[in-house]
Amino acid sequence: MFTLRIYKAKSGKPLTEKRVTVSGRYKAAGQTDDFGEVHFDLEPGDYAIKVGDRNVETAYIEGRHFVYL
């Protein structure tokens, strides 16, 4: 299991109510909560992260991972 925290780079505030998709060995989607967090019950690994329609990054994800847009 891992958690993504999505923030606005300029303000540092959490990005709420955004659809987040991860794809790699597994694929899943979720929506950020009031804290900009979205939780995935997937094994750690290399995943491509997409927020809304924007491809953000590809990274090895485990535990908590922070993304700034």
N, C-alpha and C positions, 0 to 999 in steps of 0.2 A: 504494500500500500504506500502511496505517496500523495503529497499535497502540493499544489501549485498556488502561489500567492501572486496575484497580478496587480501591479501598481502603475499609476501614471507617472512617467519619468519626471515631468516638469514640476508637479505639485507634491509627489510622493504619497498621494492619497490612493486608497484601494479602488480598483476598478470593479464596480458592482454590476450584477445582472448581465454579464457577458457570457456568451457561449464559448466554451473552451474545448478543443478537440486534441487528443493525443493519438498518434499512430506510430506504430513500430511493430514489434512482435505481436502486440495486441492493439486494438483500436477501441477508444471509448470517448464519450463526450459528457460534459456537465456544464453547470452554470455557476458563476461565482456568487458567493453570498455577500452579506453586508461588510465583511472583512476582506473581500477580494480573494477569498479562498475557494478552491474547488478540490475535492478529494476523489482519488481514483483507487479502487481496490484491484490494482494490477501489480505484477512483479516489477522491481526496479529494472531499468534497461535504457537503451537508446530510443528516444521518442522524438518525433517532430511535433512541435507545439503550434497550434493554430488558435488565435483569439479572434472571434468573429470571422471575417473573411481574410484576415491577415496571417500569413505564415510568419511566425515569430522567430523560432530557432529550432535547432536539433541539438539535443544534449542528452547525456546520461543522467537519468533522474532517479533519485532515491530519497526517502525522507521528505524534507521540505525543500522546494525549489522556488526561487524568486524570479519573476519576470517583470521587466520595466518597459513600458511602451511610450 
